[in-house]
């Protein structure tokens, strides 16, 4: 991604939008993301 600053900027914008407070807090979003990653056996 570092070779594509435009792509990185779009990913960061999407991440900010996804993790912004709304119906769920950022902490709740992160908890759900961590749980889904564990279900998918993702190591990141």
mmCIF file of the N, C-alpha and C atoms, coordinates in Angstrom:
data_MODEL
# 
_entry.id   MODEL 
# 
loop_
_atom_site.group_PDB 
_atom_site.id 
_atom_site.type_symbol 
_atom_site.label_atom_id 
_atom_site.label_alt_id 
_atom_site.label_comp_id 
_atom_site.label_asym_id 
_atom_site.label_entity_id 
_atom_site.label_seq_id 
_atom_site.pdbx_PDB_ins_code 
_atom_site.Cartn_x 
_atom_site.Cartn_y 
_atom_site.Cartn_z 
_atom_site.occupancy 
_atom_site.B_iso_or_equiv 
_atom_site.pdbx_formal_charge 
_atom_site.auth_seq_id 
_atom_site.auth_comp_id 
_atom_site.auth_asym_id 
_atom_site.auth_atom_id 
_atom_site.pdbx_PDB_model_num 
ATOM 1   N N  . UNK A 1 1  ? 0.815   -1.192  0.000  1.00 0.00 ? 1  UNK A N  1 
ATOM 2   C CA . UNK A 1 1  ? 0.000   0.000   0.000  1.00 0.00 ? 1  UNK A CA 1 
ATOM 3   C C  . UNK A 1 1  ? 0.858   1.254   0.000  1.00 0.00 ? 1  UNK A C  1 
ATOM 4   N N  . UNK A 1 2  ? 2.064   1.168   0.513  1.00 0.00 ? 2  UNK A N  1 
ATOM 5   C CA . UNK A 1 2  ? 2.904   2.362   0.544  1.00 0.00 ? 2  UNK A CA 1 
ATOM 6   C C  . UNK A 1 2  ? 3.287   2.816   -0.852 1.00 0.00 ? 2  UNK A C  1 
ATOM 7   N N  . UNK A 1 3  ? 3.195   1.908   -1.821 1.00 0.00 ? 3  UNK A N  1 
ATOM 8   C CA . UNK A 1 3  ? 3.489   2.273   -3.203 1.00 0.00 ? 3  UNK A CA 1 
ATOM 9   C C  . UNK A 1 3  ? 2.296   2.958   -3.862 1.00 0.00 ? 3  UNK A C  1 
ATOM 10  N N  . UNK A 1 4  ? 1.147   2.927   -3.199 1.00 0.00 ? 4  UNK A N  1 
ATOM 11  C CA . UNK A 1 4  ? -0.072  3.530   -3.734 1.00 0.00 ? 4  UNK A CA 1 
ATOM 12  C C  . UNK A 1 4  ? -0.688  4.456   -2.693 1.00 0.00 ? 4  UNK A C  1 
ATOM 13  N N  . UNK A 1 5  ? -0.146  5.668   -2.538 1.00 0.00 ? 5  UNK A N  1 
ATOM 14  C CA . UNK A 1 5  ? -0.674  6.593   -1.532 1.00 0.00 ? 5  UNK A CA 1 
ATOM 15  C C  . UNK A 1 5  ? -2.167  6.871   -1.706 1.00 0.00 ? 5  UNK A C  1 
ATOM 16  N N  . UNK A 1 6  ? -2.640  6.901   -2.952 1.00 0.00 ? 6  UNK A N  1 
ATOM 17  C CA . UNK A 1 6  ? -4.061  7.143   -3.190 1.00 0.00 ? 6  UNK A CA 1 
ATOM 18  C C  . UNK A 1 6  ? -4.907  5.992   -2.634 1.00 0.00 ? 6  UNK A C  1 
ATOM 19  N N  . UNK A 1 7  ? -4.426  4.780   -2.792 1.00 0.00 ? 7  UNK A N  1 
ATOM 20  C CA . UNK A 1 7  ? -5.130  3.613   -2.271 1.00 0.00 ? 7  UNK A CA 1 
ATOM 21  C C  . UNK A 1 7  ? -5.112  3.617   -0.746 1.00 0.00 ? 7  UNK A C  1 
ATOM 22  N N  . UNK A 1 8  ? -3.968  3.926   -0.167 1.00 0.00 ? 8  UNK A N  1 
ATOM 23  C CA . UNK A 1 8  ? -3.854  3.990   1.288  1.00 0.00 ? 8  UNK A CA 1 
ATOM 24  C C  . UNK A 1 8  ? -4.790  5.053   1.857  1.00 0.00 ? 8  UNK A C  1 
ATOM 25  N N  . UNK A 1 9  ? -4.878  6.198   1.206  1.00 0.00 ? 9  UNK A N  1 
ATOM 26  C CA . UNK A 1 9  ? -5.771  7.264   1.673  1.00 0.00 ? 9  UNK A CA 1 
ATOM 27  C C  . UNK A 1 9  ? -7.223  6.794   1.661  1.00 0.00 ? 9  UNK A C  1 
ATOM 28  N N  . UNK A 1 10 ? -7.618  6.069   0.617  1.00 0.00 ? 10 UNK A N  1 
ATOM 29  C CA . UNK A 1 10 ? -8.991  5.562   0.535  1.00 0.00 ? 10 UNK A CA 1 
ATOM 30  C C  . UNK A 1 10 ? -9.261  4.538   1.631  1.00 0.00 ? 10 UNK A C  1 
ATOM 31  N N  . UNK A 1 11 ? -8.294  3.674   1.903  1.00 0.00 ? 11 UNK A N  1 
ATOM 32  C CA . UNK A 1 11 ? -8.448  2.674   2.968  1.00 0.00 ? 11 UNK A CA 1 
ATOM 33  C C  . UNK A 1 11 ? -8.570  3.361   4.327  1.00 0.00 ? 11 UNK A C  1 
ATOM 34  N N  . UNK A 1 12 ? -7.752  4.365   4.560  1.00 0.00 ? 12 UNK A N  1 
ATOM 35  C CA . UNK A 1 12 ? -7.803  5.084   5.836  1.00 0.00 ? 12 UNK A CA 1 
ATOM 36  C C  . UNK A 1 12 ? -9.131  5.815   6.000  1.00 0.00 ? 12 UNK A C  1 
ATOM 37  N N  . UNK A 1 13 ? -9.641  6.422   4.931  1.00 0.00 ? 13 UNK A N  1 
ATOM 38  C CA . UNK A 1 13 ? -10.944 7.092   4.985  1.00 0.00 ? 13 UNK A CA 1 
ATOM 39  C C  . UNK A 1 13 ? -12.050 6.097   5.323  1.00 0.00 ? 13 UNK A C  1 
ATOM 40  N N  . UNK A 1 14 ? -12.019 4.929   4.683  1.00 0.00 ? 14 UNK A N  1 
ATOM 41  C CA . UNK A 1 14 ? -13.029 3.903   4.956  1.00 0.00 ? 14 UNK A CA 1 
ATOM 42  C C  . UNK A 1 14 ? -12.924 3.417   6.400  1.00 0.00 ? 14 UNK A C  1 
ATOM 43  N N  . UNK A 1 15 ? -11.706 3.264   6.889  1.00 0.00 ? 15 UNK A N  1 
ATOM 44  C CA . UNK A 1 15 ? -11.505 2.825   8.266  1.00 0.00 ? 15 UNK A CA 1 
ATOM 45  C C  . UNK A 1 15 ? -12.050 3.851   9.258  1.00 0.00 ? 15 UNK A C  1 
ATOM 46  N N  . UNK A 1 16 ? -11.773 5.122   9.006  1.00 0.00 ? 16 UNK A N  1 
ATOM 47  C CA . UNK A 1 16 ? -12.295 6.180   9.892  1.00 0.00 ? 16 UNK A CA 1 
ATOM 48  C C  . UNK A 1 16 ? -13.821 6.178   9.899  1.00 0.00 ? 16 UNK A C  1 
ATOM 49  N N  . UNK A 1 17 ? -14.417 6.009   8.728  1.00 0.00 ? 17 UNK A N  1 
ATOM 50  C CA . UNK A 1 17 ? -15.874 5.981   8.635  1.00 0.00 ? 17 UNK A CA 1 
ATOM 51  C C  . UNK A 1 17 ? -16.431 4.760   9.368  1.00 0.00 ? 17 UNK A C  1 
ATOM 52  N N  . UNK A 1 18 ? -15.819 3.624   9.151  1.00 0.00 ? 18 UNK A N  1 
ATOM 53  C CA . UNK A 1 18 ? -16.291 2.380   9.766  1.00 0.00 ? 18 UNK A CA 1 
ATOM 54  C C  . UNK A 1 18 ? -16.191 2.439   11.287 1.00 0.00 ? 18 UNK A C  1 
ATOM 55  N N  . UNK A 1 19 ? -15.101 2.980   11.805 1.00 0.00 ? 19 UNK A N  1 
ATOM 56  C CA . UNK A 1 19 ? -14.875 2.982   13.242 1.00 0.00 ? 19 UNK A CA 1 
ATOM 57  C C  . UNK A 1 19 ? -15.366 4.247   13.942 1.00 0.00 ? 19 UNK A C  1 
ATOM 58  N N  . UNK A 1 20 ? -16.054 5.141   13.219 1.00 0.00 ? 20 UNK A N  1 
ATOM 59  C CA . UNK A 1 20 ? -16.580 6.339   13.875 1.00 0.00 ? 20 UNK A CA 1 
ATOM 60  C C  . UNK A 1 20 ? -17.781 5.957   14.740 1.00 0.00 ? 20 UNK A C  1 
ATOM 61  N N  . UNK A 1 21 ? -18.003 6.737   15.788 1.00 0.00 ? 21 UNK A N  1 
ATOM 62  C CA . UNK A 1 21 ? -19.128 6.461   16.677 1.00 0.00 ? 21 UNK A CA 1 
ATOM 63  C C  . UNK A 1 21 ? -20.440 6.714   15.951 1.00 0.00 ? 21 UNK A C  1 
ATOM 64  N N  . UNK A 1 22 ? -21.354 5.838   16.154 1.00 0.00 ? 22 UNK A N  1 
ATOM 65  C CA . UNK A 1 22 ? -22.700 5.927   15.603 1.00 0.00 ? 22 UNK A CA 1 
ATOM 66  C C  . UNK A 1 22 ? -23.571 5.146   16.557 1.00 0.00 ? 22 UNK A C  1 
ATOM 67  N N  . UNK A 1 23 ? -24.198 4.102   16.046 1.00 0.00 ? 23 UNK A N  1 
ATOM 68  C CA . UNK A 1 23 ? -24.984 3.229   16.910 1.00 0.00 ? 23 UNK A CA 1 
ATOM 69  C C  . UNK A 1 23 ? -24.066 2.453   17.850 1.00 0.00 ? 23 UNK A C  1 
ATOM 70  N N  . UNK A 1 24 ? -22.840 2.173   17.372 1.00 0.00 ? 24 UNK A N  1 
ATOM 71  C CA . UNK A 1 24 ? -21.851 1.470   18.190 1.00 0.00 ? 24 UNK A CA 1 
ATOM 72  C C  . UNK A 1 24 ? -20.653 2.378   18.433 1.00 0.00 ? 24 UNK A C  1 
ATOM 73  N N  . UNK A 1 25 ? -20.004 2.195   19.554 1.00 0.00 ? 25 UNK A N  1 
ATOM 74  C CA . UNK A 1 25 ? -18.793 2.964   19.834 1.00 0.00 ? 25 UNK A CA 1 
ATOM 75  C C  . UNK A 1 25 ? -17.617 2.348   19.081 1.00 0.00 ? 25 UNK A C  1 
ATOM 76  N N  . UNK A 1 26 ? -16.521 3.076   19.028 1.00 0.00 ? 26 UNK A N  1 
ATOM 77  C CA . UNK A 1 26 ? -15.314 2.546   18.378 1.00 0.00 ? 26 UNK A CA 1 
ATOM 78  C C  . UNK A 1 26 ? -14.864 1.253   19.054 1.00 0.00 ? 26 UNK A C  1 
ATOM 79  N N  . UNK A 1 27 ? -14.932 1.227   20.371 1.00 0.00 ? 27 UNK A N  1 
ATOM 80  C CA . UNK A 1 27 ? -14.524 0.026   21.111 1.00 0.00 ? 27 UNK A CA 1 
ATOM 81  C C  . UNK A 1 27 ? -15.384 -1.179  20.720 1.00 0.00 ? 27 UNK A C  1 
ATOM 82  N N  . UNK A 1 28 ? -16.676 -0.965  20.554 1.00 0.00 ? 28 UNK A N  1 
ATOM 83  C CA . UNK A 1 28 ? -17.559 -2.059  20.155 1.00 0.00 ? 28 UNK A CA 1 
ATOM 84  C C  . UNK A 1 28 ? -17.240 -2.534  18.735 1.00 0.00 ? 28 UNK A C  1 
ATOM 85  N N  . UNK A 1 29 ? -16.979 -1.584  17.822 1.00 0.00 ? 29 UNK A N  1 
ATOM 86  C CA . UNK A 1 29 ? -16.583 -1.946  16.453 1.00 0.00 ? 29 UNK A CA 1 
ATOM 87  C C  . UNK A 1 29 ? -15.312 -2.794  16.483 1.00 0.00 ? 29 UNK A C  1 
ATOM 88  N N  . UNK A 1 30 ? -14.335 -2.372  17.266 1.00 0.00 ? 30 UNK A N  1 
ATOM 89  C CA . UNK A 1 30 ? -13.067 -3.094  17.336 1.00 0.00 ? 30 UNK A CA 1 
ATOM 90  C C  . UNK A 1 30 ? -13.252 -4.482  17.942 1.00 0.00 ? 30 UNK A C  1 
ATOM 91  N N  . UNK A 1 31 ? -14.141 -4.587  18.935 1.00 0.00 ? 31 UNK A N  1 
ATOM 92  C CA . UNK A 1 31 ? -14.414 -5.879  19.547 1.00 0.00 ? 31 UNK A CA 1 
ATOM 93  C C  . UNK A 1 31 ? -15.034 -6.832  18.515 1.00 0.00 ? 31 UNK A C  1 
ATOM 94  N N  . UNK A 1 32 ? -15.973 -6.340  17.739 1.00 0.00 ? 32 UNK A N  1 
ATOM 95  C CA . UNK A 1 32 ? -16.606 -7.156  16.702 1.00 0.00 ? 32 UNK A CA 1 
ATOM 96  C C  . UNK A 1 32 ? -15.587 -7.543  15.634 1.00 0.00 ? 32 UNK A C  1 
ATOM 97  N N  . UNK A 1 33 ? -14.761 -6.592  15.217 1.00 0.00 ? 33 UNK A N  1 
ATOM 98  C CA . UNK A 1 33 ? -13.736 -6.878  14.208 1.00 0.00 ? 33 UNK A CA 1 
ATOM 99  C C  . UNK A 1 33 ? -12.759 -7.936  14.716 1.00 0.00 ? 33 UNK A C  1 
ATOM 100 N N  . UNK A 1 34 ? -12.380 -7.852  15.969 1.00 0.00 ? 34 UNK A N  1 
ATOM 101 C CA . UNK A 1 34 ? -11.470 -8.846  16.551 1.00 0.00 ? 34 UNK A CA 1 
ATOM 102 C C  . UNK A 1 34 ? -12.122 -10.220 16.603 1.00 0.00 ? 34 UNK A C  1 
ATOM 103 N N  . UNK A 1 35 ? -13.387 -10.253 16.961 1.00 0.00 ? 35 UNK A N  1 
ATOM 104 C CA . UNK A 1 35 ? -14.112 -11.523 17.033 1.00 0.00 ? 35 UNK A CA 1 
ATOM 105 C C  . UNK A 1 35 ? -14.221 -12.169 15.652 1.00 0.00 ? 35 UNK A C  1 
ATOM 106 N N  . UNK A 1 36 ? -14.574 -11.379 14.655 1.00 0.00 ? 36 UNK A N  1 
ATOM 107 C CA . UNK A 1 36 ? -14.686 -11.903 13.289 1.00 0.00 ? 36 UNK A CA 1 
ATOM 108 C C  . UNK A 1 36 ? -13.324 -12.382 12.793 1.00 0.00 ? 36 UNK A C  1 
ATOM 109 N N  . UNK A 1 37 ? -12.274 -11.639 13.103 1.00 0.00 ? 37 UNK A N  1 
ATOM 110 C CA . UNK A 1 37 ? -10.927 -12.067 12.717 1.00 0.00 ? 37 UNK A CA 1 
ATOM 111 C C  . UNK A 1 37 ? -10.582 -13.411 13.354 1.00 0.00 ? 37 UNK A C  1 
ATOM 112 N N  . UNK A 1 38 ? -10.945 -13.582 14.612 1.00 0.00 ? 38 UNK A N  1 
ATOM 113 C CA . UNK A 1 38 ? -10.687 -14.856 15.292 1.00 0.00 ? 38 UNK A CA 1 
ATOM 114 C C  . UNK A 1 38 ? -11.492 -15.984 14.653 1.00 0.00 ? 38 UNK A C  1 
ATOM 115 N N  . UNK A 1 39 ? -12.743 -15.717 14.307 1.00 0.00 ? 39 UNK A N  1 
ATOM 116 C CA . UNK A 1 39 ? -13.557 -16.733 13.639 1.00 0.00 ? 39 UNK A CA 1 
ATOM 117 C C  . UNK A 1 39 ? -12.937 -17.154 12.310 1.00 0.00 ? 39 UNK A C  1 
ATOM 118 N N  . UNK A 1 40 ? -12.348 -16.192 11.615 1.00 0.00 ? 40 UNK A N  1 
ATOM 119 C CA . UNK A 1 40 ? -11.715 -16.454 10.320 1.00 0.00 ? 40 UNK A CA 1 
ATOM 120 C C  . UNK A 1 40 ? -10.279 -16.953 10.456 1.00 0.00 ? 40 UNK A C  1 
ATOM 121 N N  . UNK A 1 41 ? -9.828  -17.116 11.711 1.00 0.00 ? 41 UNK A N  1 
ATOM 122 C CA . UNK A 1 41 ? -8.454  -17.557 12.007 1.00 0.00 ? 41 UNK A CA 1 
ATOM 123 C C  . UNK A 1 41 ? -7.416  -16.640 11.369 1.00 0.00 ? 41 UNK A C  1 
ATOM 124 N N  . UNK A 1 42 ? -7.720  -15.354 11.411 1.00 0.00 ? 42 UNK A N  1 
ATOM 125 C CA . UNK A 1 42 ? -6.815  -14.337 10.879 1.00 0.00 ? 42 UNK A CA 1 
ATOM 126 C C  . UNK A 1 42 ? -5.751  -14.038 11.937 1.00 0.00 ? 42 UNK A C  1 
ATOM 127 N N  . UNK A 1 43 ? -4.499  -13.974 11.526 1.00 0.00 ? 43 UNK A N  1 
ATOM 128 C CA . UNK A 1 43 ? -3.402  -13.750 12.469 1.00 0.00 ? 43 UNK A CA 1 
ATOM 129 C C  . UNK A 1 43 ? -3.054  -12.278 12.635 1.00 0.00 ? 43 UNK A C  1 
ATOM 130 N N  . UNK A 1 44 ? -3.771  -11.380 11.982 1.00 0.00 ? 44 UNK A N  1 
ATOM 131 C CA . UNK A 1 44 ? -3.438  -9.958  12.066 1.00 0.00 ? 44 UNK A CA 1 
ATOM 132 C C  . UNK A 1 44 ? -4.171  -9.301  13.185 1.00 0.00 ? 44 UNK A C  1 
# 
